[in-house]
Amino acid sequence: VYQLITSLSKMMRYSIRVDHNAPLKIKKKYVQAYLNLQAERFQTDFSYSIDIPKDIFDIPVPSMILQPLVENFFKHCYDEGYEQAYIHIYGEIQGEYLNLVVENNGNSVTDDELEALKNNLYTPVNEGNPSFAHIGLKNIHDRLVLHFDHTAGIKLDSMQGQGFTVRLVIPLYLKEK
């Protein structure tokens, strides 16, 4: 019970903070607290790992970009009946970019569904017909582009039907606008 209350209080403190950027280590602690609560809720039906190297802990990233992706795992994978689900969260530097990746082994999407999701995600707000489907992904993508530039955002992969990957791409050569 103590660990659950501690995890919940960490989540509440994080969610009411108004900081636009915080070090990645803070984001990791928040996601860990969220996963601790979900682990208690679902007991042994899912597992996870978080692999974020300490050498990237101090990189500042915008608030509320990683945790909603973990929430999506429970909404679109776990809650839809996928048994023994696994979520892997990791971070890495590739060239001049920080990549934060959330992947799971749960339900994937068809190629057509992936294409439709990408079209919704990458269509500017002022163009086309706005869709309220997958608004969380679109919100994260648009905020990253606004904070950095057009090279920032989300990349999606259906992992050949073996799960789903969301990659956040954040340029290291730019500071937030």
C-alpha positions as a Markdown table, in Angstrom:
| # | Residue | x | y | z |
|---|---|---|---|---|
| 1 | Val | 0.0 | 0.0 | 0.0 |
| 2 | Tyr | 2.8 | 2.4 | 0.8 |
| 3 | Gln | 4.4 | 1.9 | -2.6 |
| 4 | Leu | 1.1 | 2.5 | -4.3 |
| 5 | Ile | 0.5 | 5.7 | -2.4 |
| 6 | Thr | 4.0 | 6.9 | -3.1 |
| 7 | Ser | 3.6 | 6.1 | -6.8 |
| 8 | Leu | 0.3 | 7.9 | -6.9 |
| 9 | Ser | 1.7 | 11.0 | -5.2 |
| 10 | Lys | 4.6 | 11.1 | -7.6 |
| 11 | Met | 2.2 | 11.0 | -10.5 |
| 12 | Met | 0.0 | 13.8 | -9.0 |
| 13 | Arg | 3.0 | 16.1 | -8.3 |
| 14 | Tyr | 4.3 | 15.6 | -11.9 |
| 15 | Ser | 0.9 | 16.2 | -13.5 |
| 16 | Ile | 0.3 | 19.5 | -11.8 |
| 17 | Arg | 3.7 | 20.9 | -12.5 |
| 18 | Val | 3.8 | 23.6 | -15.2 |
| 19 | Asp | 7.4 | 23.0 | -16.3 |
| 20 | His | 7.5 | 22.7 | -20.0 |
| 21 | Asn | 10.8 | 20.9 | -20.0 |
| 22 | Ala | 12.4 | 18.6 | -17.4 |
| 23 | Pro | 15.3 | 16.2 | -17.5 |
| 24 | Leu | 14.6 | 12.7 | -18.9 |
| 25 | Lys | 15.4 | 11.1 | -15.5 |
| 26 | Ile | 12.3 | 12.9 | -14.1 |
| 27 | Lys | 10.2 | 11.5 | -17.0 |
| 28 | Lys | 11.5 | 8.1 | -16.3 |
| 29 | Lys | 10.6 | 8.3 | -12.6 |
| 30 | Tyr | 7.1 | 9.4 | -13.5 |
| 31 | Val | 6.6 | 6.6 | -16.0 |
| 32 | Gln | 8.0 | 4.1 | -13.4 |
| 33 | Ala | 5.4 | 5.3 | -10.9 |
| 34 | Tyr | 2.6 | 4.9 | -13.4 |
| 35 | Leu | 3.8 | 1.4 | -14.3 |
| 36 | Asn | 4.0 | 0.5 | -10.6 |
| 37 | Leu | 0.3 | 1.4 | -10.2 |
| 38 | Gln | -0.6 | -0.6 | -13.3 |
| 39 | Ala | 1.4 | -3.6 | -12.1 |
| 40 | Glu | -0.6 | -3.6 | -8.9 |
| 41 | Arg | -3.8 | -3.2 | -10.9 |
| 42 | Phe | -3.1 | -6.1 | -13.3 |
| 43 | Gln | -0.9 | -8.2 | -11.1 |
| 44 | Thr | 1.1 | -10.6 | -13.3 |
| 45 | Asp | -0.6 | -10.2 | -16.6 |
| 46 | Phe | 1.9 | -7.7 | -18.1 |
| 47 | Ser | 5.6 | -7.0 | -17.8 |
| 48 | Tyr | 7.8 | -4.1 | -18.7 |
| 49 | Ser | 11.3 | -2.8 | -18.9 |
| 50 | Ile | 12.7 | 0.7 | -19.0 |
| 51 | Asp | 16.2 | 1.1 | -20.5 |
| 52 | Ile | 17.2 | 4.7 | -20.5 |
| 53 | Pro | 21.0 | 5.1 | -20.2 |
| 54 | Lys | 22.2 | 7.4 | -17.4 |
| 55 | Asp | 24.3 | 9.4 | -19.9 |
| 56 | Ile | 21.0 | 10.8 | -21.4 |
| 57 | Phe | 19.2 | 11.4 | -18.0 |
| 58 | Asp | 20.0 | 15.1 | -18.0 |
| 59 | Ile | 18.6 | 15.9 | -21.5 |
| 60 | Pro | 15.5 | 18.1 | -21.1 |
| 61 | Val | 12.4 | 17.0 | -22.9 |
| 62 | Pro | 8.9 | 18.5 | -23.0 |
| 63 | Ser | 6.4 | 17.4 | -20.4 |
| 64 | Met | 3.7 | 14.8 | -21.1 |
| 65 | Ile | 5.2 | 13.1 | -24.2 |
| 66 | Leu | 6.3 | 9.7 | -22.8 |
| 67 | Gln | 3.6 | 8.9 | -20.3 |
| 68 | Pro | 0.6 | 9.2 | -22.7 |
| 69 | Leu | 2.3 | 6.6 | -24.9 |
| 70 | Val | 2.4 | 4.2 | -22.0 |
| 71 | Glu | -1.3 | 4.9 | -21.3 |
| 72 | Asn | -2.0 | 4.0 | -24.9 |
| 73 | Phe | -0.4 | 0.6 | -24.3 |
| 74 | Phe | -3.1 | -0.1 | -21.7 |
| 75 | Lys | -5.9 | 1.3 | -23.8 |
| 76 | His | -5.1 | -0.2 | -27.2 |
| 77 | Cys | -3.3 | -3.3 | -26.2 |
| 78 | Tyr | -3.9 | -4.5 | -22.8 |
| 79 | Asp | -7.5 | -3.5 | -22.4 |
| 80 | Glu | -8.4 | -5.1 | -25.7 |
| 81 | Gly | -7.6 | -8.5 | -24.2 |
| 82 | Tyr | -4.0 | -9.2 | -25.2 |
| 83 | Glu | -2.7 | -11.6 | -22.5 |
| 84 | Gln | 0.8 | -11.5 | -21.2 |
| 85 | Ala | 1.5 | -8.2 | -22.7 |
| 86 | Tyr | 5.0 | -6.7 | -22.6 |
| 87 | Ile | 6.0 | -3.0 | -23.0 |
| 88 | His | 9.6 | -1.9 | -23.5 |
| 89 | Ile | 10.6 | 1.7 | -23.1 |
| 90 | Tyr | 14.1 | 2.8 | -24.1 |
| 91 | Gly | 16.1 | 5.8 | -25.0 |
| 92 | Glu | 19.1 | 6.2 | -27.3 |
| 93 | Ile | 21.1 | 8.8 | -29.2 |
| 94 | Gln | 21.2 | 8.4 | -32.9 |
| 95 | Gly | 23.3 | 11.0 | -34.6 |
| 96 | Glu | 21.9 | 14.4 | -33.6 |
| 97 | Tyr | 18.7 | 13.0 | -32.2 |
| 98 | Leu | 17.3 | 11.7 | -29.0 |
| 99 | Asn | 15.0 | 8.8 | -29.6 |
| 100 | Leu | 12.5 | 7.7 | -27.0 |
| 101 | Val | 10.8 | 4.5 | -27.9 |
| 102 | Val | 7.8 | 2.7 | -26.5 |
| 103 | Glu | 7.1 | -0.7 | -28.0 |
| 104 | Asn | 4.9 | -3.6 | -27.2 |
| 105 | Asn | 4.3 | -7.1 | -28.3 |
| 106 | Gly | 0.5 | -6.7 | -28.3 |
| 107 | Asn | -2.0 | -6.2 | -31.0 |
| 108 | Ser | -0.6 | -4.6 | -34.1 |
| 109 | Val | -2.3 | -2.8 | -37.0 |
| 110 | Thr | -2.7 | -3.6 | -40.6 |
| 111 | Asp | -0.7 | -1.7 | -43.2 |
| 112 | Asp | -3.9 | 0.2 | -44.2 |
| 113 | Glu | -4.6 | 1.1 | -40.5 |
| 114 | Leu | -0.9 | 2.2 | -40.1 |
| 115 | Glu | -1.1 | 4.4 | -43.2 |
| 116 | Ala | -4.4 | 6.0 | -42.0 |
| 117 | Leu | -2.9 | 6.6 | -38.6 |
| 118 | Lys | 0.2 | 8.2 | -40.2 |
| 119 | Asn | -1.9 | 10.4 | -42.4 |
| 120 | Asn | -3.9 | 11.7 | -39.4 |
| 121 | Leu | -0.7 | 12.2 | -37.5 |
| 122 | Tyr | 1.2 | 14.1 | -40.1 |
| 123 | Thr | -1.6 | 16.2 | -41.6 |
| 124 | Pro | -1.2 | 19.8 | -40.3 |
| 125 | Val | -4.1 | 21.0 | -38.1 |
| 126 | Asn | -5.1 | 23.7 | -40.6 |
| 127 | Glu | -5.3 | 21.2 | -43.6 |
| 128 | Gly | -7.8 | 18.4 | -44.3 |
| 129 | Asn | -10.5 | 17.1 | -42.1 |
| 130 | Pro | -9.4 | 16.9 | -38.5 |
| 131 | Ser | -9.9 | 13.6 | -36.8 |
| 132 | Phe | -10.4 | 13.1 | -33.1 |
| 133 | Ala | -9.1 | 9.5 | -33.4 |
| 134 | His | -5.6 | 9.1 | -31.9 |
| 135 | Ile | -5.7 | 12.7 | -30.7 |
| 136 | Gly | -3.0 | 11.9 | -28.0 |
| 137 | Leu | -0.5 | 10.8 | -30.6 |
| 138 | Lys | -1.3 | 13.8 | -32.8 |
| 139 | Asn | -1.0 | 16.2 | -29.8 |
| 140 | Ile | 2.5 | 14.8 | -28.9 |
| 141 | His | 3.7 | 15.0 | -32.5 |
| 142 | Asp | 2.4 | 18.5 | -33.1 |
| 143 | Arg | 3.9 | 19.7 | -29.8 |
| 144 | Leu | 7.3 | 18.3 | -30.6 |
| 145 | Val | 7.3 | 20.0 | -34.1 |
| 146 | Leu | 6.2 | 23.3 | -32.5 |
| 147 | His | 8.9 | 23.1 | -29.7 |
| 148 | Phe | 11.7 | 22.1 | -32.1 |
| 149 | Asp | 11.3 | 21.9 | -35.9 |
| 150 | His | 9.9 | 19.7 | -38.6 |
| 151 | Thr | 12.5 | 17.0 | -38.0 |
| 152 | Ala | 11.0 | 16.3 | -34.5 |
| 153 | Gly | 7.9 | 14.2 | -34.0 |
| 154 | Ile | 6.6 | 10.7 | -33.9 |
| 155 | Lys | 7.5 | 7.7 | -36.1 |
| 156 | Leu | 5.3 | 4.6 | -36.0 |
| 157 | Asp | 6.0 | 1.0 | -36.9 |
| 158 | Ser | 3.7 | -2.0 | -36.9 |
| 159 | Met | 6.7 | -4.4 | -36.4 |
| 160 | Gln | 5.4 | -6.7 | -39.2 |
| 161 | Gly | 2.3 | -7.5 | -37.2 |
| 162 | Gln | 4.2 | -8.5 | -34.1 |
| 163 | Gly | 3.5 | -5.5 | -31.9 |
| 164 | Phe | 3.6 | -1.7 | -32.2 |
| 165 | Thr | 6.4 | 0.9 | -31.9 |
| 166 | Val | 6.1 | 4.6 | -31.3 |
| 167 | Arg | 9.4 | 6.5 | -31.6 |
| 168 | Leu | 9.7 | 10.1 | -30.4 |
| 169 | Val | 12.4 | 11.9 | -32.3 |
| 170 | Ile | 13.9 | 15.0 | -30.6 |
| 171 | Pro | 16.7 | 17.0 | -32.2 |
| 172 | Leu | 19.6 | 17.6 | -29.9 |
| 173 | Tyr | 21.1 | 20.4 | -32.1 |
| 174 | Leu | 18.2 | 22.7 | -31.4 |
| 175 | Lys | 16.9 | 24.2 | -28.2 |
| 176 | Glu | 13.2 | 24.6 | -27.7 |
| 177 | Lys | 11.7 | 27.5 | -29.7 |
